[in-house]
Amino acid sequence: MRYLTFALCKGRLAKKTMELLEKVGVTCEEMKDPDTRKLIFVNEERKLKFFLAKGPDVPTYVEYGAADIGVVGKDVILEENRRMYEVLDLGYGKCRMCVCGPESARELLKKQELIRVATKYPHIAKNYFYDQKHQTVEIIKLNGSIELAPIVGLSEVIVDIVETGSTLRENGLKVLEEICPLSARMVVNQVSMKMENDRIGKLIQELKAVL
Ligand code: PRP
């Protein structure tokens, strides 16, 4: 039997994902060691491999078949736009993709003005403003702490993830428009879905039963 390989997101989602997989008997003891510098973990008994990658790289591993299965946020799936199947909403990591800014920016969004939009998600922002709202904007790519941009005058608004809303509140910003809801999803390589249909199909059914 060949190994079934899972690409998981480093960070917030990883622990929840392992907890969920454990519920259906997909376990990896090695991975629980907090001091390990290992990148790849094996469950010999069940012929499974797991590795942790940066979120935006997970769809890349899955599209190329370096991982059969991935667990990643819907935000990353939308941004990366890779060829793969999204098979399951795992229900955790719930948050929203929003246009945010100071209250004063609300008018600018209504008037279809040429505004600057800072974001870690240029593809999602472009799709929303150009294709859905038909508003021409300038998109500025940032890599984190996006809320800074409207505060220091880099942009009028941002497109970013809102979970509890506390980052916005503490910085005097508001949700101005909601783009879409987000959560963790399971994705599968298109060839693996055919070649390993029995094993992957069974896993999906088992996960559905515990979700
Ligand atoms: C995310 C997001 C917001 C924040 C939202 O950032 O970009 O800044 O979390 O969460 P809240 O609504 O619960 O306050 P993250 O912490 O992942 O880091 P980043 O700023 O480096 O992107």
Residues whose N, C-alpha, C, O or C-beta is under 5 A from the ligand:
A	BS01	PRP	N143 G144 S145 I146 D160 I161 V162 E163 T164 G165 S166 T167 L168
